[in-house]
């Protein structure tokens, strides 16, 4: 995956987490985001964003980081 593609994934997950957030509960917002990624992102996309989060989380929103942590706890 190119650097440009990774930047696009980062932008996408942050947008998704912002759009799905209702603000009432950050854990629930992260769960909604993780569910969206599980349902609509290809396994390779999820793998790449999880790999990025393992090495560098600076560009991820807090909800996105929590969603990725939830994804890591789920099986395919």
N, C-alpha and C positions, 0 to 999 in steps of 0.2 A: 504494500500500500504506500502510495506516495505521500509526501508531506502535505500536499494540497488536499488529498483525500482525507487524511487524518484531521486536518483543520476543519474540513467540511463536517465530519462526524462530530467533532467537538461542538461546532456551531449548532448542529442539528439537535444533539442531546440537550444542550442548554435551552434551546427554543422549546423543545418538547416539555422539559421540566417546568419552564415558565408558563407555558400554555395550559398545562394540566394542574398547576398549583392552584389551590383554592385558599391557601394561607392559614387555614384553620389548624393544620397539623402537618408539620414538616415530614414526619414519618409516613403519613398517608400520602403526601405529595410524592415522596420518593417511591413508594409502592406503586402508585399510578404510573409513574415514569418507567419503572422496571417492567411493569406489565406491558406497557406499550412497546418497549424494546423487545421483549420476549415474543410478542405477537407479530410485530411488523418488521423488525430488523432481521436481516440474514445472519446466520451464525457467524460468518466471517466478520461482519460489521461489529457484532457484540464482542467477539474475540479481540478485535483491534482496539476498541474503546476500553475494554478491561485491561489490556496490555498497557495502554497509555496511562491509565489511572494508577497502575502499579509503579510506574516510573516518574510520573509528573502529573500533578493534579491542579496546577496553578490556574489553568484556563477553564476548569470545570466549576460550575456553581455548586454550592453546598448540597442542594437537592440532587443534582446530577451525580455527585460523588456518592451520596447515600444510595441512589438507585443502582449504581454500578456495584456497590457492596452487596446489595440484595441479589443482583444477578449472579454474583460469584457464589452465593449460597444456594442457587437453584441448579438442578440438573437439567440437562437437555431433554 
